[in-house]
Amino acid sequence: MAGGASSVFIEASTIRELFRKLSEEYPGMEPHIKRGVAVSIGGKIYRDQLDTKLPVSSEIYLLPRVPGG
């Protein structure tokens, strides 16, 4: 979905902006983002917290949502 790249560099100040820019630059990621992904920043998981500020030069991981209870 990212053209075979194992990592990408995106400048964004919030999770919402990150998702928007990823969808614009890598359209294949948009369906997965819309379906729902969690974001890991510094080992902490964020779900549905789109206005969370992203630390400068942070390493961020996108994780597919895992259904269950």
MODELLER restraints for C-alpha pairs under 7 A, 6 or more apart:
rsr = mdl.restraints
at = mdl.atoms
rsr.add(forms.Gaussian(group=physical.xy_distance, feature=features.Distance(at['CA:1:A'], at['CA:26:A']), mean=6.51, stdev=0.5))
rsr.add(forms.Gaussian(group=physical.xy_distance, feature=features.Distance(at['CA:1:A'], at['CA:28:A']), mean=4.92, stdev=0.5))
rsr.add(forms.Gaussian(group=physical.xy_distance, feature=features.Distance(at['CA:1:A'], at['CA:29:A']), mean=5.59, stdev=0.5))
rsr.add(forms.Gaussian(group=physical.xy_distance, feature=features.Distance(at['CA:2:A'], at['CA:26:A']), mean=5.75, stdev=0.5))
rsr.add(forms.Gaussian(group=physical.xy_distance, feature=features.Distance(at['CA:12:A'], at['CA:18:A']), mean=5.17, stdev=0.5))
rsr.add(forms.Gaussian(group=physical.xy_distance, feature=features.Distance(at['CA:13:A'], at['CA:53:A']), mean=5.68, stdev=0.5))
rsr.add(forms.Gaussian(group=physical.xy_distance, feature=features.Distance(at['CA:13:A'], at['CA:54:A']), mean=5.31, stdev=0.5))
rsr.add(forms.Gaussian(group=physical.xy_distance, feature=features.Distance(at['CA:14:A'], at['CA:50:A']), mean=6.74, stdev=0.5))
rsr.add(forms.Gaussian(group=physical.xy_distance, feature=features.Distance(at['CA:14:A'], at['CA:51:A']), mean=5.52, stdev=0.5))
rsr.add(forms.Gaussian(group=physical.xy_distance, feature=features.Distance(at['CA:14:A'], at['CA:52:A']), mean=5.40, stdev=0.5))
rsr.add(forms.Gaussian(group=physical.xy_distance, feature=features.Distance(at['CA:14:A'], at['CA:53:A']), mean=4.46, stdev=0.5))
rsr.add(forms.Gaussian(group=physical.xy_distance, feature=features.Distance(at['CA:14:A'], at['CA:54:A']), mean=5.26, stdev=0.5))
rsr.add(forms.Gaussian(group=physical.xy_distance, feature=features.Distance(at['CA:15:A'], at['CA:50:A']), mean=4.89, stdev=0.5))
rsr.add(forms.Gaussian(group=physical.xy_distance, feature=features.Distance(at['CA:15:A'], at['CA:51:A']), mean=6.08, stdev=0.5))
rsr.add(forms.Gaussian(group=physical.xy_distance, feature=features.Distance(at['CA:15:A'], at['CA:52:A']), mean=5.88, stdev=0.5))
rsr.add(forms.Gaussian(group=physical.xy_distance, feature=features.Distance(at['CA:15:A'], at['CA:53:A']), mean=6.82, stdev=0.5))
rsr.add(forms.Gaussian(group=physical.xy_distance, feature=features.Distance(at['CA:15:A'], at['CA:54:A']), mean=6.80, stdev=0.5))
rsr.add(forms.Gaussian(group=physical.xy_distance, feature=features.Distance(at['CA:16:A'], at['CA:50:A']), mean=4.68, stdev=0.5))
rsr.add(forms.Gaussian(group=physical.xy_distance, feature=features.Distance(at['CA:16:A'], at['CA:51:A']), mean=6.10, stdev=0.5))
rsr.add(forms.Gaussian(group=physical.xy_distance, feature=features.Distance(at['CA:19:A'], at['CA:33:A']), mean=6.97, stdev=0.5))
rsr.add(forms.Gaussian(group=physical.xy_distance, feature=features.Distance(at['CA:22:A'], at['CA:29:A']), mean=6.99, stdev=0.5))
rsr.add(forms.Gaussian(group=physical.xy_distance, feature=features.Distance(at['CA:23:A'], at['CA:29:A']), mean=5.86, stdev=0.5))
rsr.add(forms.Gaussian(group=physical.xy_distance, feature=features.Distance(at['CA:23:A'], at['CA:30:A']), mean=4.79, stdev=0.5))
rsr.add(forms.Gaussian(group=physical.xy_distance, feature=features.Distance(at['CA:36:A'], at['CA:64:A']), mean=6.84, stdev=0.5))
rsr.add(forms.Gaussian(group=physical.xy_distance, feature=features.Distance(at['CA:36:A'], at['CA:65:A']), mean=6.07, stdev=0.5))
rsr.add(forms.Gaussian(group=physical.xy_distance, feature=features.Distance(at['CA:37:A'], at['CA:62:A']), mean=6.25, stdev=0.5))
rsr.add(forms.Gaussian(group=physical.xy_distance, feature=features.Distance(at['CA:37:A'], at['CA:63:A']), mean=5.43, stdev=0.5))
rsr.add(forms.Gaussian(group=physical.xy_distance, feature=features.Distance(at['CA:37:A'], at['CA:64:A']), mean=4.71, stdev=0.5))
rsr.add(forms.Gaussian(group=physical.xy_distance, feature=features.Distance(at['CA:37:A'], at['CA:65:A']), mean=5.24, stdev=0.5))
rsr.add(forms.Gaussian(group=physical.xy_distance, feature=features.Distance(at['CA:38:A'], at['CA:45:A']), mean=6.52, stdev=0.5))
rsr.add(forms.Gaussian(group=physical.xy_distance, feature=features.Distance(at['CA:38:A'], at['CA:46:A']), mean=5.72, stdev=0.5))
rsr.add(forms.Gaussian(group=physical.xy_distance, feature=features.Distance(at['CA:38:A'], at['CA:47:A']), mean=4.95, stdev=0.5))
rsr.add(forms.Gaussian(group=physical.xy_distance, feature=features.Distance(at['CA:38:A'], at['CA:62:A']), mean=5.84, stdev=0.5))
rsr.add(forms.Gaussian(group=physical.xy_distance, feature=features.Distance(at['CA:38:A'], at['CA:63:A']), mean=5.02, stdev=0.5))
rsr.add(forms.Gaussian(group=physical.xy_distance, feature=features.Distance(at['CA:38:A'], at['CA:64:A']), mean=6.29, stdev=0.5))
rsr.add(forms.Gaussian(group=physical.xy_distance, feature=features.Distance(at['CA:38:A'], at['CA:65:A']), mean=6.20, stdev=0.5))
rsr.add(forms.Gaussian(group=physical.xy_distance, feature=features.Distance(at['CA:39:A'], at['CA:45:A']), mean=5.60, stdev=0.5))
rsr.add(forms.Gaussian(group=physical.xy_distance, feature=features.Distance(at['CA:39:A'], at['CA:46:A']), mean=5.13, stdev=0.5))
rsr.add(forms.Gaussian(group=physical.xy_distance, feature=features.Distance(at['CA:39:A'], at['CA:47:A']), mean=6.62, stdev=0.5))
rsr.add(forms.Gaussian(group=physical.xy_distance, feature=features.Distance(at['CA:39:A'], at['CA:60:A']), mean=6.82, stdev=0.5))
rsr.add(forms.Gaussian(group=physical.xy_distance, feature=features.Distance(at['CA:39:A'], at['CA:61:A']), mean=5.76, stdev=0.5))
rsr.add(forms.Gaussian(group=physical.xy_distance, feature=features.Distance(at['CA:39:A'], at['CA:62:A']), mean=4.80, stdev=0.5))
rsr.add(forms.Gaussian(group=physical.xy_distance, feature=features.Distance(at['CA:39:A'], at['CA:63:A']), mean=6.12, stdev=0.5))
rsr.add(forms.Gaussian(group=physical.xy_distance, feature=features.Distance(at['CA:40:A'], at['CA:46:A']), mean=6.28, stdev=0.5))
rsr.add(forms.Gaussian(group=physical.xy_distance, feature=features.Distance(at['CA:40:A'], at['CA:60:A']), mean=5.64, stdev=0.5))
rsr.add(forms.Gaussian(group=physical.xy_distance, feature=features.Distance(at['CA:40:A'], at['CA:61:A']), mean=5.01, stdev=0.5))
rsr.add(forms.Gaussian(group=physical.xy_distance, feature=features.Distance(at['CA:40:A'], at['CA:62:A']), mean=6.39, stdev=0.5))
rsr.add(forms.Gaussian(group=physical.xy_distance, feature=features.Distance(at['CA:41:A'], at['CA:59:A']), mean=6.52, stdev=0.5))
rsr.add(forms.Gaussian(group=physical.xy_distance, feature=features.Distance(at['CA:41:A'], at['CA:60:A']), mean=5.01, stdev=0.5))
rsr.add(forms.Gaussian(group=physical.xy_distance, feature=features.Distance(at['CA:41:A'], at['CA:61:A']), mean=6.81, stdev=0.5))
